[in-house]
Amino acid sequence: SAFSTAVARPETELTPEMIATGSWRRLPFKPYNFSSLGLPPACGHLHPLLKVRSELRQIFLEMG
């Protein structure tokens, strides 16, 4: 009875249409993983003046 030839994919999002029609009650949903860390935030960049300052500092250090 648990065997099926069709692969059923669980729903991942609840849409307003599902709520309006009530179809969300009979659909299987994918369980949430609250312990996952997710993607790290994208890091920022140096300010252009800080880049110039570091380049000038490197030049003066190489000059002695």
Secondary structure, DSSP 4 states (H G I P E B T S, - for coil): ----SSPPPPB----HHHHHHTGGGTS-BPPP-TT---PPPPP----HHHHHHHHHHHHHHHH-
